[in-house]
Amino acid sequence: MRRVRVWVIGLTILTCTAQAQTPVPDDPLLDSSTVGSSGSAASTEARGVLRARDQAMLASELSGRIVELPFSEGESFKKGDTLARFDCSAYQAQLNAAQAASRGAGEELAHNKQLAALNSVGRFEVARAEARLSETQAQSQVYQVQVKRCSVVAPFDGQVVERKVQRFESVAAGAPLLDVVDNRTLEIHLLVPSRWMGKLKPGQTFSFVPDETGRPLDATVKRLGARIDEGSQTLLLVATLPNASGLLAGMSGTARFAELK
């Protein structure tokens, strides 16, 4: 029995020693598939997401009732297209009144100048007419801006992601209207370990595989972030894609770099 106990104890010690000698990778971003048979890293991986350079949440610049909202979710539009239009009858009426007042002030100024040439009125009347004309012109410009804001125009070619309002609804100034995006201008945003900072530079190429397509894409490092996150010790990396056809903002995937020396 004593020999059996000694043999069991010895076997337990050998098992614990073998487990203690098994290497455990300390880099959570380094997948086991990236380690070659010789034990050296053949490639390094990081997770990333596609984001559009041109995307915006369009909001109302005035309060009013929406009378036109021609584009729905997923529909494409061109730069300069009207994405939303408000009922601007009140603003248009104010603009018409201001323009009429401006014309009247102009006529008054011209008449006073003629009288001043004949010494029938003094310089004070002419100056007052000039000030009146400037005031009415300024009011007219204000109403022109308000009328212009009655139409929300597309700032770039793109698609509607989400409509925040519906036709015939009344909204306040600053209310979100449409979430729009241009999927032709996609970039890759990666969070890479901060220790890679000295090994990465603009112009460096790598492979990016979106989860949704599984097709490898060639990408190029565009720029590195300006600050390292203290908690995760990661750094933002932004890369460009030569061809974003068939891709959508929000897709995620894996970036594979060649061995970082």
C-alpha positions in Angstrom: 0.0 0.0 0.0 2.9 2.4 0.8 4.3 1.8 -2.8 0.9 2.6 -4.3 0.6 5.8 -2.4 4.1 6.9 -3.4 3.3 6.2 -7.1 0.0 8.2 -7.0 1.7 11.2 -5.3 4.5 11.1 -7.9 2.0 11.0 -10.8 0.1 14.0 -9.3 3.4 16.0 -9.0 4.3 15.3 -12.7 0.8 16.4 -13.9 0.9 19.7 -12.0 4.4 20.4 -13.3 3.3 19.8 -16.9 0.3 22.1 -16.5 2.5 24.9 -15.0 4.9 24.7 -18.0 2.0 25.1 -20.6 2.3 28.6 -22.1 -0.7 30.8 -21.8 -1.1 33.6 -24.3 -1.4 37.0 -22.5 -2.7 38.9 -25.6 -6.5 38.5 -25.9 -6.3 40.0 -29.5 -3.9 37.4 -30.7 -5.9 34.4 -31.9 -4.4 30.9 -31.7 -4.7 30.5 -35.4 -2.2 33.3 -35.9 0.6 31.4 -34.3 2.7 29.2 -36.6 4.2 25.8 -35.9 7.5 27.3 -34.8 5.7 29.4 -32.1 6.2 32.9 -33.7 3.3 35.1 -34.7 2.7 34.8 -38.5 0.0 37.5 -38.5 -1.8 39.8 -36.0 -5.6 40.4 -35.9 -7.8 43.2 -34.6 -11.6 43.8 -34.8 -13.0 46.8 -36.6 -16.2 48.4 -38.0 -17.0 50.2 -41.2 -18.1 53.8 -40.8 -19.1 56.4 -43.4 -17.1 59.7 -43.8 -20.3 61.4 -44.9 -23.2 60.8 -42.6 -25.5 63.3 -40.8 -28.6 63.6 -38.7 -30.5 66.4 -40.4 -32.6 68.6 -38.2 -35.2 71.3 -38.6 -34.0 74.8 -38.6 -37.4 76.3 -37.9 -40.7 75.2 -36.4 -43.5 74.3 -38.7 -45.6 71.6 -40.4 -44.0 69.1 -42.8 -45.8 69.0 -46.2 -43.2 67.0 -48.2 -41.0 64.0 -47.2 -40.3 62.3 -50.5 -37.6 59.7 -49.4 -38.2 56.7 -47.2 -35.7 54.3 -45.5 -33.2 52.8 -47.9 -34.0 55.1 -50.8 -31.2 56.9 -52.5 -30.9 60.6 -53.2 -28.6 63.0 -55.0 -26.8 66.1 -53.6 -29.2 69.1 -53.8 -32.4 67.0 -53.7 -35.2 68.2 -51.4 -35.4 65.8 -48.5 -38.1 67.7 -46.5 -40.2 70.7 -47.1 -42.3 72.8 -44.6 -45.4 74.8 -45.0 -43.9 78.3 -45.4 -46.9 80.4 -46.3 -46.5 82.6 -43.3 -42.8 83.1 -43.9 -43.4 83.9 -47.5 -46.0 86.5 -46.7 -43.6 88.2 -44.3 -41.0 88.2 -47.0 -43.4 89.7 -49.5 -44.3 92.4 -47.0 -40.6 93.2 -46.3 -39.8 93.4 -50.0 -42.7 95.8 -50.6 -41.5 98.0 -47.7 -38.0 97.9 -49.1 -39.3 99.1 -52.5 -41.2 101.9 -50.8 -38.2 103.0 -48.8 -36.2 103.1 -52.0 -38.7 105.3 -53.7 -38.8 107.6 -50.7 -35.0 107.9 -50.7 -34.9 108.7 -54.4 -37.6 111.4 -53.9 -35.8 113.0 -51.0 -32.5 113.1 -53.0 -34.3 115.0 -55.8 -35.8 117.4 -53.3 -32.4 117.9 -51.7 -30.9 118.8 -55.0 -33.5 121.6 -55.2 -32.8 122.6 -51.6 -36.4 121.6 -50.7 -35.4 119.2 -47.9 -32.4 119.0 -45.7 -29.7 116.4 -45.3 -31.5 114.9 -42.2 -34.5 113.8 -44.3 -32.1 112.1 -46.8 -30.2 110.3 -44.1 -33.4 109.1 -42.4 -34.6 107.7 -45.8 -31.3 105.9 -46.3 -31.6 104.4 -42.8 -35.2 103.3 -43.5 -34.1 101.6 -46.7 -31.3 99.8 -44.9 -33.7 98.6 -42.2 -36.2 97.2 -44.7 -33.5 95.5 -46.7 -32.2 93.8 -43.6 -35.7 92.6 -42.7 -36.1 91.2 -46.2 -32.8 89.3 -45.9 -34.0 87.8 -42.6 -37.2 86.5 -44.1 -35.3 85.2 -47.2 -33.2 83.1 -44.9 -36.3 81.7 -43.2 -38.0 80.9 -46.5 -34.8 79.1 -47.6 -34.8 77.0 -44.4 -38.3 75.8 -45.3 -36.6 73.2 -47.6 -34.1 70.7 -46.3 -31.6 70.0 -49.1 -29.4 66.9 -49.3 -25.7 67.9 -48.5 -24.3 64.9 -50.4 -25.3 61.8 -52.4 -26.5 59.1 -50.1 -29.4 57.0 -48.6 -31.9 57.5 -45.9 -31.1 55.4 -42.9 -34.2 56.4 -40.8 -37.0 58.9 -40.9 -37.5 60.5 -37.5 -40.8 62.3 -38.5 -43.7 61.7 -40.9 -45.5 63.9 -43.4 -48.0 66.4 -42.0 -46.4 66.4 -38.5 -45.5 69.7 -36.8 -42.0 69.9 -35.4 -40.1 72.4 -33.3 -36.9 74.0 -34.4 -33.9 71.7 -33.9 -36.0 68.5 -34.1 -34.3 65.5 -35.8 -35.8 64.8 -39.2 -33.7 62.3 -41.2 -30.6 60.1 -40.6 -28.7 59.9 -43.8 -25.4 58.2 -44.9 -23.2 57.9 -48.0 -22.1 54.2 -48.2 -19.6 55.0 -51.0 -17.2 56.8 -48.6 -16.5 54.1 -46.0 -13.6 53.8 -43.7 -12.4 51.1 -41.3 -12.1 52.0 -37.6 -10.0 49.6 -35.6 -9.0 49.6 -31.9 -5.4 48.2 -31.9 -3.1 47.6 -28.9 -1.1 50.7 -28.0 2.1 48.7 -28.2 1.6 48.5 -32.0 2.0 52.3 -32.3 5.6 52.2 -33.3 5.0 49.4 -35.9 2.1 51.0 -37.8 2.3 54.0 -40.1 0.1 55.7 -42.8 0.3 53.9 -46.1 0.7 50.4 -44.6 -1.6 47.8 -46.1 -3.5 45.0 -44.4 -6.4 42.6 -45.1 -9.9 43.2 -43.7 -12.6 40.5 -43.8 -16.2 41.7 -43.1 -18.2 39.2 -41.2 -21.2 39.7 -43.4 -19.5 38.9 -46.7 -16.4 36.8 -45.7 -14.5 38.3 -48.7 -11.0 39.7 -47.9 -10.5 43.3 -48.8 -7.3 45.3 -49.2 -7.1 48.2 -46.9 -4.6 51.0 -46.3 -3.8 52.7 -43.0 -4.9 56.4 -43.2 -4.1 57.8 -39.8 -3.7 56.8 -36.1 -5.6 58.2 -33.2 -4.4 61.2 -31.1 -4.8 59.5 -27.7 -4.4 56.1 -26.1 -7.3 54.9 -24.0 -5.9 54.5 -20.5 -8.3 51.7 -19.5 -8.0 49.4 -22.4 -4.6 50.5 -23.6 -5.9 50.7 -27.2 -5.3 53.2 -30.0 -7.7 54.2 -32.8 -6.6 53.3 -36.3 -8.5 54.6 -39.4 -8.0 52.9 -42.8 -9.4 53.4 -46.3 -10.9 51.0 -48.8 -10.2 51.3 -52.5 -13.6 49.8 -53.3 -16.6 50.0 -51.0 -19.1 48.5 -53.5 -21.6 46.2 -51.8 -20.6 47.3 -48.3 -22.7 49.2 -45.7 -21.8 51.3 -42.8 -21.9 49.4 -39.5 -20.5 46.1 -40.9 -17.9 44.6 -38.6 -15.0 42.4 -39.4 -11.4 41.2 -38.7 -8.3 43.0 -39.8 -5.2 40.8 -40.4 -1.8 42.4 -40.5 1.4 40.8 -41.7 3.9 40.1 -39.0 4.6 43.4 -37.1 8.4 43.6 -36.6 
